[in-house]
């Protein structure tokens, strides 16, 4: 190899390397240019995924193609701001929010809801759970929660509330009686009571009863009955009564503590009493005086009572009359005039003054079956068969009155009878046959005193 050849080899080698570099540079430039042109033709998509926003270049023509390009799978409950068929344009804004699962408990029964919403109200709507204003929802409907928050719903039901005399239907959820009263703003007084146990559970269609108790003071005035006293009075005829002092009731004030439940009295305790007015006792005089009357007899003992009817009622005994009629020393012939004089002395004229009226008169004797012979005023007719006594109605003729009976004579109103009512009298006759013969007559009576 010549010297010239030796010197020419490095030059040729250098030239070959330069060519390779030039080709590589061209290819690289072409690649960069091609990439630049390719990237320059892409559209920019502003992508917000689960709250984070990025800008993505893409040649995808639709949202669906773009999501596939980004390897994003959209579930049915996810939120996508545009449909998959929407075209991709320059500066397209696309929002995708992945749904989360929330657990919901309704009266203890578990259910779930997939949603992108985060308020309790929206989650319950997604779970198809309807709530009313009376239902108890935890947390509150407007509260925002995450997928780890348990949502509870207690459905309300009707409960009967008896508050004193007021009855009403109210809504309640599963709770205790104490909480139920608090929810319904029922305040209890010191004496009030609840028929249910305070820890008792309130269930559907149950009844909660509050008894309103009050204590009041009641002051009343009661009448105190007067006492009755009787005193014997020898100035009054036996059987007669006279009011000496009229009785008056007293007054006592009583203070009671009264317990009422729902307005109705259930207990009353006497706490004190005070006499306002003392009673005045009633005093009645009862007569003890017994009338002993006698009448003058006619000249003949056998003469019927009617013949002696004109004989006046006298307080003296019959003995003096008999002595005057038949003195022991007088001779027999002179005795007859004396008897006539005595008989004449027994006949007196009818009174000219007094209260007169007509009565229905009958007769009676002291020897009837079951008769005691003692009159209502104490006259013993068995021992004094010659007395002129009539039975009367004391409301018409007062007992003890002196009377004149037409055809019977002067007599004393000294007896009564069960059938003697009103203007009726009963004439006493010693002889039974005379009483029967008298029958019933209309006679005029004169009350002398």
Rosetta blueprint (number, residue, H / E / L):
1 X L
2 X L
3 X H
4 X H
5 X H
6 X H
7 X H
8 X H
9 X H
10 X H
11 X H
12 X H
13 X H
14 X H
15 X H
16 X H
17 X H
18 X H
19 X H
20 X H
21 X H
22 X H
23 X H
24 X H
25 X H
26 X H
27 X H
28 X H
29 X H
30 X H
31 X H
32 X H
33 X H
34 X H
35 X H
36 X H
37 X H
38 X H
39 X H
40 X H
41 X L
42 X L
43 X E
44 X E
45 X E
46 X E
47 X E
48 X E
49 X E
50 X L
51 X L
52 X E
53 X E
54 X E
55 X E
56 X E
57 X E
58 X E
59 X L
60 X L
61 X L
62 X E
63 X H
64 X H
65 X H
66 X H
67 X H
68 X H
69 X H
70 X L
71 X L
72 X L
73 X L
74 X L
75 X L
76 X L
77 X L
78 X L
79 X E
80 X E
81 X L
82 X L
83 X L
84 X L
85 X L
86 X L
87 X E
88 X L
89 X L
90 X L
91 X L
92 X E
93 X E
94 X E
95 X E
96 X E
97 X E
98 X L
99 X L
100 X E
101 X E
102 X E
103 X E
104 X E
105 X E
106 X E
107 X L
108 X L
109 X E
110 X E
111 X E
112 X E
113 X E
114 X E
115 X E
116 X L
117 X L
118 X L
119 X E
120 X H
121 X H
122 X H
123 X H
124 X H
125 X H
126 X H
127 X L
128 X L
129 X L
130 X L
131 X L
132 X L
133 X L
134 X L
135 X L
136 X E
137 X E
138 X E
139 X L
140 X L
141 X L
142 X L
143 X L
144 X E
145 X L
146 X L
147 X L
148 X L
149 X L
150 X L
151 X E
152 X E
153 X E
154 X E
155 X L
156 X L
157 X E
158 X E
159 X E
160 X E
161 X E
162 X E
163 X E
164 X L
165 X L
166 X E
167 X E
168 X E
169 X E
170 X E
171 X E
172 X E
173 X L
174 X L
175 X E
176 X E
177 X H
178 X H
179 X H
180 X H
181 X H
182 X H
183 X H
184 X L
185 X L
186 X L
187 X L
188 X L
189 X L
190 X L
191 X L
192 X L
193 X E
194 X E
195 X L
196 X L
197 X L
198 X L
199 X L
200 X L
201 X E
202 X E
203 X L
204 X L
205 X L
206 X L
207 X E
208 X E
209 X E
210 X E
211 X E
212 X L
213 X E
214 X E
215 X E
216 X E
217 X E
218 X E
219 X E
220 X E
221 X E
222 X E
223 X E
224 X E
225 X L
226 X L
227 X L
228 X E
229 X E
230 X E
231 X E
232 X E
233 X E
234 X E
235 X E
236 X E
237 X E
238 X L
239 X L
240 X L
241 X E
242 X E
243 X E
244 X E
245 X E
246 X L
247 X L
248 X E
249 X L
250 X E
251 X E
252 X E
253 X E
254 X E
255 X E
256 X E
257 X E
258 X E
259 X E
260 X E
261 X E
262 X L
263 X L
264 X E
265 X E
266 X E
267 X E
268 X E
269 X E
270 X E
271 X E
272 X E
273 X E
274 X E
275 X E
276 X E
277 X E
278 X L
279 X L
280 X E
281 X L
282 X E
283 X E
284 X E
285 X E
286 X E
287 X E
288 X E
289 X E
290 X L
291 X L
292 X L
293 X L
294 X E
295 X E
296 X L
297 X L
298 X L
299 X L
300 X L
301 X L
302 X L
303 X L
304 X L
305 X H
306 X H
307 X H
308 X H
309 X L
310 X L
311 X E
312 X L
313 X E
314 X E
315 X L
316 X L
317 X L
318 X L
319 X H
320 X H
321 X H
322 X H
323 X H
324 X H
325 X H
326 X L
327 X L
328 X L
329 X L
330 X L
331 X L
332 X H
333 X H
334 X H
335 X H
336 X H
337 X H
338 X H
339 X H
340 X H
341 X H
342 X H
343 X H
344 X H
345 X H
346 X H
347 X E
348 X L
349 X L
350 X L
351 X L
352 X L
353 X L
354 X L
355 X E
356 X E
357 X E
358 X E
359 X E
360 X E
361 X E
362 X E
363 X E
364 X E
365 X L
366 X L
367 X L
368 X L
369 X L
370 X L
371 X L
372 X L
373 X L
374 X E
375 X L
376 X L
377 X L
378 X L
379 X L
380 X E
381 X L
382 X L
383 X L
384 X L
385 X L
386 X L
387 X L
388 X L
389 X E
390 X E
391 X E
392 X L
393 X L
394 X L
395 X L
396 X L
397 X L
398 X L
399 X L
400 X L
401 X L
402 X E
403 X E
404 X E
405 X E
406 X L
407 X L
408 X L
409 X E
410 X E
411 X E
412 X E
413 X E
414 X E
415 X E
416 X L
417 X L
418 X L
419 X L
420 X L
421 X L
422 X L
423 X L
424 X E
425 X E
426 X E
427 X E
428 X E
429 X L
430 X L
431 X L
432 X H
433 X H
434 X H
435 X H
436 X H
437 X H
438 X H
439 X L
440 X L
441 X E
442 X E
443 X E
444 X E
445 X E
446 X E
447 X E
448 X L
449 X L
